[in-house]
Each structure stands twice: as C-alpha cells, then as structure tokens.
C-alpha cells in the first residue's frame, strides 16, 4: 500500500536535500514541457526551506501554489526532489 498524506502513520518530511524536518507546506508545481496542465506534483517544505524551494520552482515558472501540508489531498501525493 502506498502511504498518503492523510495517513496518520506517515511522517511527511521536507523535500530539501538532506533535510529530515517535518514538512509544513506543500509546494504544488507543474512542468509544462513534461506534464499536462491539470497535473500537479508536490514538493514538501519545512519552514526553513519553503523560500528556497519555492524560489527554485518559481524561477522556472513551475510553482503554481503553496498550501499548508494539512491541505494536500491524497490525489496530489508527494514527490521528493530527484
């Protein structure tokens, strides 16, 4: 079974490289060269990395929205940084 954001047993961690902090935000993004317009991917961010991860996505015009981690739906899922 794949863990989902609403699963209380799942600890959602920041997507920042090497960061093991709990995520506070979901950064919803889309790469239009790869994804259809309705496809949103999610990176997770702690307080410390929210700005740097948002900036990385914004300069590429990928960032669509930033939401509290509690508002991430199971259908959006979470994707770490590759």
Secondary structure, DSSP 4 states (H G I P E B T S, - for coil): ----TT-TTPPPB--STT--SBP-EEEEE--TTTS-TT--EEEEE-TTTHHHHHHHHHHTT-EEEEEEGGG--TTT------
